[in-house]
Every structure is written in structure tokens, then in C-alpha cells.
Amino acid sequence: PGPVNGLDWQVLALELQHPGRTLGYRIGAASGGPAVAYLTDNELGGRSRSDQGKDWYEGLVQAIAGVDVLIHDAMYRPEMNQDRVGWGHSTTTEALDLAADCGASRLLLFHHDPNHDDGTLDGIVEHTRQAAMARGLSLTIDAAREGQTLRL
């Protein structure tokens, strides 16, 4: 964990919650321009039991504050998670909460359940969009796709 600086860019490695050790990354221009956060294999629902300490979630929000794009683990629909606590993955609702808390402009749901087909993923994305609208969030939400290119 910690920063790695290049001439024009900075990568901040962040320790995440998952059995074993995983890292996520905030990647952006060193000058403070556009930034993206890539956080997979991250269990947000265990905030109160965090292996990283009680202030872990607040520190994560602070570290990725203002990113343009948040790419986050969204393995489960909320109703699926009760039997999977401690497995190291988040729900779509938890990913949405983090996007709202850090002020992201766009949320890409990532690390999909391998049992979900394209139709199921489309439904999950639409449900998450509806949840964001109900909360008054102006946030673009999509499912991450293999080979996808992002312009910041």
C-alpha cells in the first residue's frame, strides 16, 4: 500500500478487505486531473468488522474522493450477500454507497458472479440505476466489460 509516482501520473495502492491480501488502486494525473479507482475483491459490507480497523471505510472514501470513475466489485445482489459474509466481495448497493460517499461521477460494476448471464447483468445494472435515481444521485452506472476502453 502507498503511492507510486511517475512523471505525469500517480498510483495510490490501497489495502482492501478480502481473505488474504488484496490491493485496489487510485490512478490519476500527478497534476490532479482525472482519476479512476479500481477496487476489486473488496468486501464493503464488513465495515464494522473490518480487518483493516474501524476507520478503514472512512480512509478508503478519503483516498478515492472525487474520482471520475469507480470500478468496484459488485459480485452480489443485496439479497445474495447474507450467506456470503466474509467471502471478500460486495453487493451492488454497497458499491453504489461507496460511489456516492466518494463523489464519483461514474460507477462501473465489476467482478460479476460467474453464474449471471448477460440478461441478469442488464437487470442488475438497471436496478442499481433505479436505486441511484431514487436517492437523487446523478451518477452514470454501467457494467464493466472485457476489452472496454475508458476516456477520462
C-alpha positions in Angstrom: 0.0 0.0 0.0 1.1 3.6 -0.7 1.9 5.9 -3.5 4.0 5.3 -6.7 4.7 8.5 -8.6 5.7 8.8 -12.3 6.5 11.9 -14.2 2.9 12.7 -15.1 0.9 10.2 -13.0 0.4 8.8 -9.6 -0.9 5.4 -8.4 -2.1 5.0 -4.9 -2.3 1.4 -3.8 -4.9 0.7 -1.1 -5.4 -2.3 1.1 -8.8 -3.9 0.6 -10.9 -6.3 2.6 -10.7 -9.9 1.3 -9.4 -13.2 2.7 -5.7 -13.0 2.0 -4.3 -9.7 0.9 -5.7 -7.6 -2.0 -4.9 -4.2 -3.2 -7.0 -1.6 -5.1 -5.7 1.4 -7.0 -6.4 5.1 -7.5 -4.7 6.1 -10.7 -4.6 9.7 -11.9 -2.6 12.5 -13.3 0.0 13.9 -10.9 -1.3 17.4 -11.6 -4.6 16.5 -10.1 -6.5 15.9 -13.3 -8.9 13.0 -14.0 -8.6 9.9 -11.8 -10.0 6.3 -11.7 -10.3 3.9 -8.8 -10.1 0.2 -9.4 -11.2 -1.8 -6.4 -12.0 -5.5 -6.9 -12.1 -8.3 -4.3 -13.3 -5.8 -1.7 -16.0 -6.5 0.9 -17.6 -3.3 1.9 -20.4 -4.9 4.0 -18.0 -5.8 6.7 -17.2 -2.2 7.6 -17.9 -2.8 11.3 -15.8 -5.9 11.4 -13.0 -4.6 9.2 -9.7 -6.4 9.3 -8.2 -3.0 8.5 -9.5 -1.3 11.6 -12.6 0.7 12.5 -11.7 3.7 10.4 -10.9 1.7 7.3 -14.0 2.7 5.3 -13.6 6.4 6.0 -10.0 6.2 5.0 -11.0 4.4 1.7 -13.6 7.1 0.9 -11.0 9.8 1.6 -8.3 8.1 -0.5 -10.6 7.9 -3.6 -12.6 11.1 -3.1 -13.5 12.9 -6.3 -12.5 10.1 -8.7 -14.2 10.4 -12.1 -14.7 6.6 -12.4 -15.0 4.0 -9.7 -14.7 0.4 -10.9 -15.8 -1.7 -8.0 -16.5 -5.3 -7.0 -20.3 -5.9 -7.2 -20.4 -9.7 -7.1 -23.7 -10.0 -5.4 -27.2 -8.6 -5.4 -28.1 -7.5 -1.9 -30.3 -10.5 -1.2 -27.5 -12.8 -2.0 -25.0 -11.5 0.4 -26.3 -12.8 3.8 -24.9 -16.2 3.1 -21.6 -14.9 1.8 -20.3 -12.5 4.5 -16.6 -12.9 4.8 -16.0 -14.1 1.3 -14.5 -10.8 0.3 -17.0 -9.3 -2.2 -19.6 -6.5 -2.2 -23.1 -6.0 -3.3 -24.3 -3.6 -5.9 -25.9 -1.5 -3.2 -22.6 -1.3 -1.3 -20.7 -0.3 -4.4 -23.4 2.4 -5.0 -23.0 3.7 -1.5 -19.2 4.0 -1.9 -19.6 5.8 -5.2 -21.9 8.3 -3.5 -19.7 8.7 -0.5 -16.6 9.4 -2.5 -18.3 11.6 -5.1 -17.6 9.5 -8.2 -19.1 10.6 -11.4 -19.3 7.1 -12.9 -19.7 3.6 -11.4 -18.7 0.5 -13.3 -19.9 -2.6 -11.6 -17.2 -5.3 -11.8 -16.3 -8.8 -10.7 -19.7 -10.3 -11.7 -21.0 -13.6 -10.3 -19.9 -16.1 -12.9 -23.4 -17.7 -12.7 -25.0 -14.4 -14.0 -25.7 -14.2 -17.7 -25.9 -11.0 -19.8 -29.7 -10.6 -19.1 -29.2 -10.9 -15.4 -26.3 -8.4 -15.5 -28.5 -6.0 -17.5 -31.2 -6.3 -14.8 -28.7 -5.7 -12.0 -27.4 -2.6 -13.8 -30.9 -1.2 -14.3 -31.8 -2.0 -10.6 -28.7 -0.1 -9.5 -29.5 2.8 -11.7 -33.0 3.0 -10.3 -31.6 2.9 -6.8 -29.3 5.8 -7.6 -32.2 7.8 -9.1 -34.3 7.2 -6.1 -31.5 8.7 -3.9 -31.2 11.7 -6.2 -27.7 10.7 -7.4 -26.5 11.9 -10.8 -24.2 9.0 -11.4 -23.6 7.1 -14.6 -23.8 3.4 -13.9 -22.8 0.5 -16.2 -21.4 -3.0 -16.0 -17.7 -3.2 -16.8 -17.0 -5.2 -20.0 -14.0 -7.1 -21.2 -12.0 -5.0 -23.6 -13.7 -1.8 -22.6 -11.8 1.4 -23.1 -12.4 4.5 -20.8 -11.6 8.1 -21.7 -11.1 10.4 -18.8 
